[in-house]
Amino acid sequence: MIKAQGLVRDFGRRRAVDGVSFEVDKGTVLGFLGPNGAGKTTTIRMVAGFLPPTSGIVEVKGINVASDPVRAQKNIGYMPETTPLYEDMTVSGFLRFIAEVRGFSGSERERRVDRAVERCFLQPVAGQTIDTLSKGYRQRTCLAQALLHDPDILLLDEPTEGLDPNQKQVVRDMIREMASERVIMLSTHVLEEVEAICTRAIIISAGKVVADDTPAALKTRSNQYNAVTFSAEGEGIVPALEQLPNIGKIETIDDGKIVAFPKSGESIAADILAAAQQNHWTVSDIKVDEGRLDDVFRQITTTEDAGEKEVAV
Ligand SMILES: Nc1ncnc2c1ncn2[C@@H]1O[C@H](COP(=O)(O)OP(=O)(O)OP(=O)(O)O)[C@@H](O)[C@H]1O
């Protein structure tokens, strides 16, 4: 449904997006991650048809977004980082207005507004003016305006930014609920959000895609992946473990527990248990680490120019 090919965007001498390509199909919730200034918003705006690329192509459902933005945008719901809301309108008045801008009138307009209000749980504040809304309800009003035309593609720029944990959960549940029939692409800094709702994650750094995989597969790249933490009693444990071919490093942590790291991500728990049996150690509290997305994010994006980059023009 979305196909981005070789997207580049320069702002003066600054190259914000540097050759980004990806394809996304129905049913995907794509998390778009990266450090501040990595190019997430710029990419999403190009996909949404609000910013022309310097070079490269975006197609949604086969429609070229830059050359046919009106037709492309009929398929896209876009929730920018900060949505311009008309503060003195009521929530339903605002949604009615946006529905009209989208070309709906009469009972069709009312039906669509009611549906968006219902989907985003806005009933309690539908008659309230926007300037009186809490951050969570403002965010949901922004989401509701992106849903009015029932688009197949939803582009959400930091949809849970600034929300409290309960509100975050509400928005995440809504995203999950809407995902099966659509493509949802969301940018976020919140890695737990990616684990909770995304079926795929693209990490962007200095305008380039540096990882593109499922969250579970990305976690296997973590230094912690398959590390084994355990308590053990016996003689010569650490030196013996150091001899095992798949073990790279051994650490002893504060409470006396041992952490063994695999050389290159292989499973080492069975090797440790076999060594324990052979050497008559008593091993308990054994825990195998499944890897951490924040580790991977840091490993991949911690470079001096991960966010900012200048180009010679
Ligand atoms: N309109 C603009 N004019 C000039 N530079 C811009 C403009 N928009 C973005 N940039 C620059 O492009 C780069 C990428 O910005 P972008 O907002 O896409 O990053 P981001 O990954 O969304 O960051 P954040 O996580 O902070 O929202 C940054 O260096 C930013 O300063």
The ligand as a Gaussian input file, in Angstrom:
#p B3LYP/6-31G(d) Opt

LIG

0 1
 N       11.320000      23.117000       7.440000
 C       12.587000      22.842000       7.732000
 N       13.581000      23.704000       7.437000
 C       14.875000      23.429000       7.699000
 N       15.283000      22.309000       8.299000
 C       14.348000      21.406000       8.639000
 C       12.945000      21.631000       8.377000
 N       12.260000      20.546000       8.822000
 C       13.173000      19.707000       9.337000
 N       14.413000      20.218000       9.229000
 C       15.664000      19.574000       9.654000
 O       15.672000      18.262000       9.109000
 C       16.221000      17.337000      10.031000
 C       15.227000      16.212000      10.283000
 O       14.110000      16.750000      10.998000
 P       12.839000      15.875000      11.380000
 O       11.862000      16.794000      12.037000
 O       12.385000      15.112000      10.203000
 O       13.468000      14.868000      12.434000
 P       12.711000      13.879000      13.444000
 O       13.403000      12.571000      13.305000
 O       11.244000      13.906000      13.208000
 O       13.083000      14.520000      14.832000
 P       12.263000      14.559000      16.233000
 O       12.404000      13.195000      16.816000
 O       13.019000      15.569000      17.028000
 O       10.844000      14.945000      15.957000
 C       16.582000      18.137000      11.273000
 O       17.938000      18.470000      11.166000
 C       15.714000      19.360000      11.161000
 O       16.315000      20.461000      11.793000

